[in-house]
Amino acid sequence: MKDFKDKLENITDNNGSLLCIGLDIDTEKIPKFLFDSTKNPYLEFNRSIINSTKDLVCAYKLNMAFYEALGLKGIEILKKTINHIPKDIIVILDGKRNDIGNTANKYAKSLFEIFNADAVTVNPYLGIDGVEPFLKYKNKCSFILCRTSNPSAKDFQDLKVLKTPIYQIVAKKIYDWNTNNNCGAVVGATYPEELKIIRKILGDDIPFLIPGIGKQGGDVKKTVKNGINSQGKMAIINSSRGIIFADNKEGFAEISREKASNLKDEINKFR
Amino acid sequence: MKDFKDKLENITDNNGSLLCIGLDIDTEKIPKFLFDSTKNPYLEFNRSIINSTKDLVCAYKLNMAFYEALGLKGIEILKKTINHIPKDIIVILDGKRNDIGNTANKYAKSLFEIFNADAVTVNPYLGIDGVEPFLKYKNKCSFILCRTSNPSAKDFQDLKVLKTPIYQIVAKKIYDWNTNNNCGAVVGATYPEELKIIRKILGDDIPFLIPGIGKQGGDVKKTVKNGINSQGKMAIINSSRGIIFADNKEGFAEISREKASNLKDEINKFR
């Protein structure tokens, strides 16, 4: 099996893109007409977005919450959506999973083996026991939540141990945990200064998954400048709502393509 | 709808029990004969355990990881297992979910509305934004990870901010977040001193979900003494593997009943 980083490097080069599109199928935001005109509007929606953007991205990110909110049907849509994504594009399953070792094993199995994700997101609050079961999958990548993009990220992540904020301690742990060379870090675009610091701690070789541009308001220039490594790579910059829900009429997928294309170019301008 | 705490108080009194059984359907540990003799061995297993222990417990806890590891089929088993649990017993869905507000909403919807859980577990690393969507369900309970039961809990939870370890800061936040009177705390039985401190911080009115006795080695006496409130209540003490996988022959459910009954009595001895 090809390593995650090789796959990331190939698709980043081939599509010339650091853009990741988040396929967050929010019922209230999916074009209404799809519910009248198709049997499986969610899957149809995802397929349309993928078909019209697959040459513009390095990755698609599927946040599990949106699929689980649809119950059993949602899990089927998740699986079918993944099957529809071209094999050379990175699939990130964003579940922020975490549990004690015995149980984290099962999550890792589910995400990597059953759903065949290339990468996942993992919450570090339980320490290494809860992360290791994911890292055992040497060809995959585990993006560990380091600095999240939301306003209350500060509640715990900014607390200072001696003079070091927790998020930097997490970053240092991620560096230590990277013995299989398959750790990544989730860092919110809404915190560009922190992004810069974390890139400094983690060096050139650890990929970042960066949510928070678009609707959450992260600045593209700062995100790219502070998030990429010295080769202008190893950053996967995600936008979900700003791209996929840009329009709700029949030509929605074309509008999404336009948004994706503009964002891809804007990102590349600063690489 | 009845409030979580009323439901907990009723079942604790009616069954005279603080015991919670974790229905962790681990493929390698479920009695082999069930795979030859029944069409749906996982569901059959859960039904047998529930039928033989339902008068001994206050709650059943289903850890999502074990169900998700079976793919689509696992989610069906999850739903059918929940349907089989008598309506007066607490159902805890242990998913340790967490995400930014917009997305955490979807997890809350999935767990409380689609799967109809009475309570869930939530990871606090993202701060209040990621917890609030769960707390909006006023009749339900959200158990927030405070001190987890695993060895590497110390990696972050023991770090000291000034002189206060993070897990105590989380406990204080849980106290503040309890404005709807529907917060709980997850505290590992493997850390009895911490359990005592957290009960002191959180007072009499916040329920604790306490994993870690049984296979993980937590001491029952210390767990009960330090975990209950001053009325000998508000503690839900979980055992999974030690009860449900006590035996693997045809009479396994009876052996599980025996283990559950003994543990229930041992817990009550110290209340």
Interface residues (C-beta under 8 A of the other chain):
Chain A: D24 D26 N63 A65 F66 E68 A69 G71 L72 I75 E76 K79 K96 R97 N98 D99 I100 G101 T103 A104 N105 K106 Y107 K109 S110 I114 F115 N123 P124 Y125 L126 G127 I128 D129 G130 L145 T148 S149 N150 P151 S152 A153 K154 D155 F156 Q157 L159 K160 V161 I166 I169 V170 K173 Q216
Chain B: D24 D26 N63 A65 F66 E68 A69 L70 G71 L72 I75 E76 K79 K96 R97 N98 D99 I100 G101 T103 A104 N105 K106 Y107 K109 S110 I114 N123 P124 Y125 L126 G127 I128 D129 G130 L145 T148 S149 N150 P151 S152 A153 K154 D155 F156 Q157 L159 K160 V161 I166 I169 V170 K173 Q216
